[in-house]
Amino acid sequence: MTNHYHLLVETVDGNLSGGMRQLNGLYTQRFNRRHSLVGHLFRGRYKAILVQKETYLLELTRYVVLNPLRANMVKSLEDWRWRSYPSIMGQEAPPP
């Protein structure tokens, strides 16, 4: 995706808001510094969905994994730079 990202996150302590504030804030600072920009990078607040059923989690996982392919951004999922599917499936080690 060129203008947003998707995350599937499990929070044990119910601290998603603080984590997202830190993630987006630090990313914005680094991006702006790198590109000599100032101001907001993301428009609006993040959107969160509480997933209570495993079947819905599977549906969301498929959506996130297949999104670059369906958006015609890559010809194959292996070409997606930010893919996590192989590490999720235990096919390669997760990034450090």
C-alpha positions in Angstrom: 0.0 0.0 0.0 1.4 3.4 -0.8 -0.7 5.5 1.5 -1.4 3.3 4.5 -0.5 0.1 6.2 -2.2 -2.8 7.9 -1.2 -4.5 11.2 -2.7 -7.4 13.0 -1.7 -6.9 16.6 -2.5 -8.7 19.9 -2.3 -6.5 22.9 -2.2 -8.2 26.3 -2.5 -5.0 28.4 -5.0 -3.1 26.3 -2.3 -0.5 25.4 -2.9 -0.3 21.7 -3.5 3.5 21.7 -0.1 4.2 23.3 1.7 1.8 21.0 0.2 3.2 17.9 0.9 6.8 19.0 4.6 5.8 19.5 4.8 3.8 16.3 3.3 6.5 14.1 5.1 9.3 15.9 8.5 7.8 15.7 8.0 6.8 12.1 6.8 10.3 11.2 9.8 11.9 12.9 12.3 9.7 11.1 10.6 10.0 7.7 10.4 13.8 8.0 14.1 14.0 9.1 15.1 11.8 6.2 13.2 13.8 3.6 13.6 17.3 5.2 9.9 17.6 5.8 7.8 18.8 8.7 4.3 18.1 9.9 1.9 15.2 9.9 2.5 12.2 7.8 -0.7 10.2 8.6 -4.1 11.7 8.1 -6.4 11.1 11.1 -6.3 8.5 13.8 -5.7 4.8 13.2 -8.6 2.4 12.9 -8.9 -0.6 15.2 -11.1 -3.6 15.2 -11.5 -6.0 18.1 -11.3 -9.5 16.8 -13.0 -12.0 19.1 -13.5 -15.0 16.7 -10.7 -17.1 15.2 -12.6 -17.3 11.9 -12.6 -13.5 11.6 -8.9 -13.4 12.4 -8.2 -15.8 9.6 -10.3 -13.6 7.2 -8.4 -10.5 8.3 -5.1 -12.3 7.9 -6.0 -13.3 4.3 -7.1 -9.7 3.5 -3.8 -8.2 4.8 -1.6 -10.8 3.1 -3.4 -10.7 -0.3 -4.0 -6.9 -0.4 -0.8 -6.0 -2.4 -1.6 -8.7 -4.9 -5.3 -7.6 -5.3 -4.2 -4.0 -5.6 -1.9 -5.0 -8.5 1.2 -3.8 -6.7 3.0 -7.1 -7.3 2.7 -10.0 -9.6 3.5 -12.5 -6.8 3.3 -12.3 -3.0 7.0 -13.2 -2.9 7.7 -9.8 -4.6 6.0 -7.8 -1.8 8.9 -6.2 0.2 7.1 -6.1 3.5 5.6 -9.6 3.4 5.4 -11.5 6.7 3.6 -14.6 5.5 6.7 -16.9 5.4 7.6 -16.0 9.0 4.0 -16.4 10.2 3.9 -19.9 8.6 7.4 -20.8 10.1 9.0 -21.0 6.7 11.7 -18.4 7.5 12.8 -16.6 10.6 11.0 -13.4 11.6 12.9 -10.2 11.1 15.1 -9.1 14.1 
